[in-house]
Amino acid sequence: MREQVITRDVVANPKSVYGDKKASTRQFITQRVSGAINIAFLLLLLFVVVRLAGQDRPDMVAVIGNGWIGLPLAVLLVIVTIHMRNGLRDTLEDYFHGRTYSLYMMLNTMFCIAIAAVGVISILKLVFWG
């Protein structure tokens, strides 16, 4: 199978097909839905920041350790890292191709998983063990 060279004419032609349609649609929808959820959770985050302004560590642990605050905060962290991964994927697609792109996407995914895991474990520790 011959690889198609993507030029300005190919992109401008609405009948040309290149890339994985399902993956692109899934990424588009995921990016928009995670962005909308981030906006919805912004009120919770604002409440936590305002509530914790000027507080010392025991008060912070008490607020974040509350299940009604900590668990949604952990969900928010996961959604933000998914949104971050997809956003950086768009940037990587623009500047890197081939094996370099694959390497950077793998590093991007591992970084996002690490951030989510450490953050969620920390929040869950506060919620369940104080």
C-alpha positions in Angstrom: 0.0 0.0 0.0 1.4 3.4 -1.0 1.7 6.0 1.7 -0.2 9.2 0.9 1.8 12.5 1.0 -0.3 15.0 2.9 -0.1 18.4 1.2 -2.2 21.5 1.4 -4.3 20.3 -1.5 -5.0 17.0 0.2 -6.1 18.8 3.4 -8.2 21.3 1.6 -10.1 18.6 -0.4 -13.1 17.5 1.7 -13.2 14.1 0.0 -9.6 13.2 1.0 -9.3 10.6 3.8 -6.2 10.4 6.0 -5.7 9.3 9.6 -7.8 7.1 11.8 -11.4 8.6 11.8 -12.6 6.7 14.9 -9.5 7.6 17.0 -9.7 11.2 15.9 -13.4 11.5 16.7 -12.9 9.8 20.1 -10.0 12.2 20.9 -12.1 15.2 19.9 -15.1 14.1 22.0 -12.9 13.2 25.0 -11.1 16.6 24.8 -14.5 18.5 24.7 -16.2 16.5 27.4 -13.2 16.6 29.8 -13.0 20.4 29.2 -16.7 20.8 30.0 -16.3 18.6 33.2 -13.3 20.7 34.2 -15.4 23.9 33.9 -18.2 22.2 36.0 -15.7 21.2 38.7 -14.2 24.7 38.7 -16.7 25.7 41.4 -15.6 22.9 43.7 -11.9 23.8 43.2 -12.7 27.5 43.8 -14.5 26.5 47.0 -11.6 24.5 48.2 -9.1 27.2 47.4 -11.1 29.9 49.2 -11.9 27.6 52.1 -8.2 26.8 52.6 -6.8 30.3 52.2 -4.8 31.2 55.3 -5.4 27.8 57.0 -2.8 25.7 58.5 -2.1 22.0 57.7 -4.6 20.4 60.1 -7.4 22.4 58.7 -6.3 21.5 55.1 -6.2 17.9 56.0 -9.7 18.2 57.6 -11.2 19.9 54.5 -9.6 17.6 51.8 -10.1 14.6 54.1 -13.8 15.1 54.0 -15.2 12.5 51.6 -17.6 15.0 50.0 -14.6 17.2 49.0 -11.7 14.7 48.6 -13.4 12.1 46.4 -14.7 14.7 43.8 -11.2 16.3 44.0 -9.6 12.9 43.1 -12.0 12.5 40.2 -11.2 16.0 39.0 -7.5 15.2 39.1 -8.0 12.2 36.9 -10.1 14.2 34.4 -7.6 17.0 34.3 -4.8 14.6 33.5 -6.8 13.0 30.7 -7.5 16.5 29.3 -3.8 17.3 29.7 -2.7 14.2 27.9 -5.1 14.9 25.0 -4.0 18.5 24.8 -0.3 17.6 24.7 -1.1 14.9 22.1 -2.3 17.7 19.7 0.9 19.6 20.2 3.1 16.5 19.7 1.2 15.6 16.5 2.0 19.0 15.0 5.8 18.9 15.7 6.9 15.2 15.7 6.3 12.2 13.4 7.2 8.5 13.3 9.3 7.0 16.1 9.9 10.3 17.8 6.2 10.9 18.1 5.6 7.5 19.5 8.3 7.9 22.1 7.0 11.3 23.2 3.4 10.0 23.3 4.5 7.1 25.5 6.4 9.5 27.8 3.4 11.9 27.8 1.1 9.0 28.8 3.4 7.7 31.5 3.8 11.2 32.9 0.0 11.8 33.0 -0.5 8.4 34.7 2.1 9.1 37.3 0.6 12.5 38.1 -2.9 11.0 38.4 -1.7 8.1 40.5 0.4 10.1 42.9 -2.4 12.7 43.3 -5.2 10.3 43.7 -3.3 8.1 46.2 -2.4 11.2 48.2 -6.0 12.4 48.3 -7.4 9.0 49.1 -4.9 8.7 51.9 -6.2 11.9 53.4 -9.8 10.8 52.9 -9.5 7.4 54.4 -6.6 7.6 56.8 -6.4 11.3 57.7 
